[in-house]
Amino acid sequence: MANWYGTSRSNYFKVKDVEAFTADMDKHGIEYATKFKDKNDVFAVFGGDDGFFNSSYHDEATDDYVDFELIDVIMPHLPDNEVCVLQSAGAEKLRYITGYAQAFTNKNLIQISIDDIYEKAAKEFNVPLDSISQASY
């Protein structure tokens, strides 16, 4: 059995309140970096060692793990008209290549997957979707 190896990160984005944002990131165990060191700080978030963004943290008060969606954590910190983009890509040897991206503001979300190409190609080239073989085993 092969392992999936990937990487995930965001673009740099501004937040409304630096202290509230960093406290929330620390609480959820989300790795982040700043690009500037003044009151105009912008941040990027990174996936963990396994290539994925964190989706749970250990709550010491309850001694339990709490699941979360990263978008739900970041979204409230974004000022109006600021866009955060999360990207993730990886592969399990040559079996599967995966990738997706999500872009969101404090109000809306759009997302795409690398697998969206099949439906797009079928429509663009006017062929049945099931006539296009998948780039996987």
N, C-alpha and C positions, 0 to 999 in steps of 0.2 A: 504494500500500500504506500502510495506517495503522499508527501506532505504538501500542503498549500503554503506558499510563501508570497507575501504581499507587502505593500506599503500603503499608508494612508496619511493624508495631510489636508490642510485647508489652505486657502489663500490668506493673505494678511487682511485683517478687517479691524475697524474701530469699534469701541464699546462705549456705552453711556457712562459707566462708572467703573474705573479700573479696579478699585479695591473690591467691589462687589463681584466683579467678573472673576478676578483671580481667586477669591475665596470660594466661589462656586466651582471653579476648575479644580482647585485643591481638594475640596470636599468629594468630588466625583472621581478623583484620581486621573484627571485628564492632563496629559503633558502639553505644555504650551510654551511659546517663546514670544518675546517682544522684539520688535524691529527698531524701535526708538526708545530712548530713556528720558522722556519728558512728559508733560501733560497731554501730548498728542500721541501717546503710545498706541500702537496697532499690534494685533496679536495674530498668531497662527496656532492651530492645534494639530497634534500629531497622533497617529495611531500607536498602539503599544508594540511590544516585542513580537507579537504574533501577526502584525500587519493590519489588524483591525482597530477601529476606534473603540475605546472602552464603552461598555454597555451595562456595567454593574460596579458597585462599590460596596465595601464592607462597612456597615453601620455599627460602630462599637457600642452604642447605647443599647441596641437590640441584639447584638452579636449575630447579625444576619446579613445576607447580601441583598442589596436593593437594585433592581433592574431599572434602566432609564434609556431614553432615546437622546442621543447627543444633540440633535436639533432642538429638542424641547429645553435643553439646558442653555444653549447658546442664544436662541431666538429672543428671549426677553431682554438680553443685554445689548442687542443691536439698536443703534439709533435709527431714526427714520431714514430711508433710502440707502442704508448700508447693506451690502450684499456679502454674505459668507458663502463660500464654495467649498464643499467637502468632496475629495476625490479618493478613490480606493482602487487599486489594481493589483493583480497577482496571478499566479499560475500554480497548478499542480502538475509539475513536470510538463509534458506536452499533452496531457489529457484535457485540461480545462484552462482556459485563459478567461479571467473574470475582470470586470471593471465597471464602475458606476460613478456617477457624479450627481451631487445634489446642490442646488443653489437656493438660498432663501434669504428673505428679509425678516423683519420682525412681524410680518403679516402673512407672507406667502411662501410657497415652496414649489420648485420644479425639480424633476429628476430624470436622469437617463441612465441606461445600462448599455454596456457594449453589445449585449444581445439584441438590442433594438434594431441593429443593422439588418437582421433577417426580415423582419416585417417591412422595414423601409425599402429594402431591395426588392421584395416581392411586389410591393406597390409600384415602385419606380419602373421596374422592368416588366410589369404586367405578367408575372408568372405565379403559379400557386406557391404558397408559403411552404408547403410540405415537399416541394420539388428542390428546395435548397438544403443541401446537407449541412449539418452543424460542424463547426470547427472544434470537434472533440471526439473522444473515443465513443 
